[in-house]
Amino acid sequence: MGFFNKLLDWAADKVQTATGEKERRQLVQELKDQYEQFKIDVERIIASLNRIIEEFNEKVRYLNTIRKGVVEKNIHRLSDFLGKFGRVKEVGEYSKETEKQFVDLPEQQFERTENYISEVDWSKDDVFINTFFLSPIGMKLKTRKQNLAMRESLHEFQLEAEETINQLKMRTFSIQLDKQICDLYIECVEFISNYIVNIILPELELVEAFFQALKIKDEVIADQKLHDLRFKNEIDLLQDTVYEKHYMFIKNAFMFYIISCKIYNTPVLTRLLNNQTSNEDIGLLEDHKEILAKQGQAVRNNLIINR
């Protein structure tokens, strides 16, 4: 009985090979396998991509909060204070950043492929009925025609699947780049805000108090009444004097303010949301960060009280 079954299997294999049915089954199975792997890969990449997008969106929400609620306020405080020592450019405006949209699964692409597999995955009953009505020769011609079309469809699917995977990988790389840029920007504006509050404003108060004390001293020496006293912070008068450190501090504080405004209003953040960022934007922010740090040190070098 075992030998007879083997003989039947051998005969069926020969018939299926001759008619193209064996090749058709192999092509169908290959398409099924590649589609299942493609679906697994897409679902995995999109899940990872959406996690990164959520991380980016959290950073954007944080950035919007501190940029509008804290950083802007402190830059304006610096602008107002520096206005007591000279003309100050306006801070400028910025647009609130919006979050990125999550990526959906390509359900239509999945459905289209699944429908095609259903069409070409003939059952044994389908093969029997087609052979009965078409004759073995007719079935052979139909199967070979179907196999040729399937080979073309399989090739097209492979190209389409590869393109989809590549696009998702590029999107993942892009959003990771955006996260890196956003982190750099947050680092810069936090540094600006904290430096203004902890270093510059306290020293500006000391310099202003110095000018007021100097004016009061001059008025007392001149035996003038103090109730109508008007203070002027004429910082240029301190250049090349024993008080030049005050002059250099104010000069560097003005420069720090100008750099801060430029960074605060940088267009890089807008480019983030239009998928236009590149490694050049990272380089730009790295340069901003370095310039900001150097200017911060120039300010610190002229402090009366180290902080």
VENDA-V235094 format. One record per backbone hydrogen bond with DSSP energy under -0.5 kcal/mol. NH is the residue of the N-H (numbers start at 1). CO is the residue of the C=O. E is the energy in kcal/mol with one decimal. If there is no record, write none. Layout:
BEGIN
NH;CO;E  NH;CO;E
END
This chain:
BEGIN
5;1;-2.1  6;2;-2.2  7;3;-2.2  8;4;-2.2  9;5;-2.5  10;6;-2.5  11;7;-2.4  12;8;-2.9  13;9;-2.5  14;10;-2.1  15;11;-2.4  16;12;-3.1  17;13;-2.3  18;14;-2.3  19;15;-2.4  20;16;-1.1  21;16;-1.0  22;16;-1.8  24;20;-2.1  25;21;-2.3  26;22;-2.0  27;23;-2.6  28;24;-2.6  29;25;-2.5  30;26;-2.5  31;27;-2.5  32;28;-2.5  33;29;-2.8  34;30;-2.6  35;31;-2.6  36;32;-2.6  37;33;-2.3  38;34;-2.5  39;35;-2.8  40;36;-2.2  41;37;-2.6  42;38;-2.7  43;39;-2.5  44;40;-2.2  45;41;-2.7  46;42;-2.8  47;43;-2.0  48;44;-2.1  49;45;-2.9  50;46;-2.8  51;47;-1.5  52;48;-2.0  53;49;-2.4  54;50;-2.2  55;51;-2.0  56;52;-2.5  57;53;-2.9  58;54;-2.1  59;55;-1.7  60;56;-2.4  61;57;-2.6  62;58;-2.2  63;59;-2.9  64;60;-2.9  65;61;-1.8  66;62;-2.6  67;63;-2.9  68;64;-1.8  69;65;-2.2  70;66;-1.8  71;66;-3.7  72;67;-1.9  74;70;-2.4  75;71;-2.4  76;72;-2.2  77;73;-2.0  78;74;-2.2  79;75;-2.5  80;76;-2.8  81;77;-2.2  82;78;-2.9  83;79;-1.6  84;81;-1.6  85;82;-2.2  86;82;-0.8  107;105;-2.4  110;106;-2.3  111;107;-3.1  112;108;-2.6  113;109;-1.9  114;110;-2.6  115;111;-2.5  116;112;-1.7  117;113;-2.4  118;114;-2.1  119;115;-1.7  120;116;-1.9  121;117;-1.7  122;120;-1.8  127;123;-2.2  128;124;-2.4  129;125;-2.9  130;126;-2.6  131;127;-2.3  132;128;-2.5  133;129;-2.3  134;130;-2.6  135;131;-2.0  138;134;-0.7  139;135;-2.7  140;136;-2.1  141;137;-2.1  142;138;-2.2  143;139;-2.8  144;140;-2.3  145;141;-2.1  146;142;-2.5  147;143;-2.7  148;144;-2.2  149;145;-2.0  150;146;-2.3  151;147;-2.6  152;148;-1.7  153;149;-2.5  154;150;-3.1  155;151;-2.0  156;152;-2.4  157;153;-2.7  158;154;-2.3  159;155;-2.1  160;156;-2.6  161;157;-3.1  162;158;-2.3  163;159;-2.2  164;160;-2.4  165;161;-2.5  166;162;-2.4  167;163;-2.4  168;164;-2.1  169;165;-2.3  170;166;-2.5  171;167;-2.4  172;168;-2.2  173;169;-2.5  174;170;-2.5  175;171;-2.4  176;172;-2.0  177;173;-2.0  178;174;-2.3  179;175;-2.2  180;176;-2.0  181;177;-2.4  182;178;-2.8  183;179;-2.5  184;180;-2.0  185;181;-2.5  186;182;-2.7  187;183;-2.5  188;184;-2.1  189;185;-2.6  190;186;-2.5  191;187;-1.9  192;188;-2.4  193;189;-2.6  194;190;-2.8  195;191;-2.6  196;192;-2.3  197;193;-2.1  198;194;-2.9  199;195;-2.0  200;195;-2.1  201;196;-2.8  203;199;-1.3  204;200;-2.7  205;201;-2.1  206;202;-1.4  207;203;-2.5  208;204;-2.8  209;205;-2.3  210;206;-2.2  211;207;-2.2  212;208;-2.3  213;209;-2.7  214;210;-2.6  215;211;-2.4  216;212;-2.6  217;213;-2.6  218;214;-2.2  219;215;-2.4  220;216;-2.7  221;217;-2.7  222;218;-1.9  223;220;-1.3  224;219;-3.2  229;226;-1.4  233;84;-0.5  234;232;-1.2  235;233;-1.7  237;234;-1.3  238;235;-1.9  239;236;-1.2  241;238;-1.5  244;241;-1.7  246;243;-1.4  247;243;-1.1  248;244;-2.8  249;245;-2.2  250;246;-2.4  251;247;-2.4  252;248;-2.4  253;249;-2.4  254;250;-2.3  255;251;-1.7  256;252;-2.5  257;253;-2.1  258;254;-2.2  259;255;-2.5  260;256;-2.4  261;257;-2.5  262;258;-1.9  263;259;-2.3  264;260;-2.9  265;261;-1.9  266;263;-1.5  269;266;-0.6  271;267;-2.0  272;268;-1.5  273;269;-0.8  273;270;-0.6  274;271;-0.9  275;272;-1.1  276;271;-2.1  277;271;-0.5  281;278;-1.1  282;278;-1.1  283;279;-2.2  284;280;-2.3  285;281;-2.3  286;282;-2.5  287;283;-2.2  288;284;-2.3  289;285;-2.8  290;286;-2.2  291;287;-2.8  292;288;-2.7  293;289;-2.2  294;290;-2.3  295;291;-2.6  296;292;-2.5  297;293;-2.0  298;294;-2.0  299;295;-2.1  300;296;-2.4  301;297;-2.2  302;299;-1.5  303;300;-1.7  306;304;-0.5
END
